[in-house]
Structure formats: C-alpha cells, structure tokens
Amino acid sequence: MKKRWVSWWIANIIWIIIFAVGTVVIWTREVDGAGVTQTPELKLVAFIVLLIAFILPIIIQVVWLIVNLRIRAVTDK
C-alpha cells in the first residue's frame, strides 16, 4: 500500500475509536457535566449531537477516498 492509503486507513481507525469512546461515554454516564440526570431521551439527543459533529470528518474522509482513487486510477494507466 502507498503512504496515502495507509494514512487514510489510520485516520479512519482513529475517527472510529474516537466515535466509539464518545458513544460509550454518552450511554454509560448517569449525570452530565451540568449535573442533569441522564434519561434515555437525553442520551439519545446527546448521541445525535455526536453524530452531527462527526458529519464533517466523514465528508473529509470520503473526499480523501475519492482523491486517492482518482490518483490511483491515473497512476495505474
């Protein structure tokens, strides 16, 4: 694999780990930072906010993938 593919995979793994840790923190906490007791509904809202926060990195990773694929297609010819 070339460096750009290894970098892409490493970046994806890091984002997946960060997302998984954030999800675990949201679903296992009983009280948030403001002292509010977490109900399932509030946990779902916090999870949706986490999903929205990860939309930008997902878009960047998809663009990076497309660039990698186009570069590979050009160099394979």
Disulfide bonds with the S-S distance in Angstrom:
none
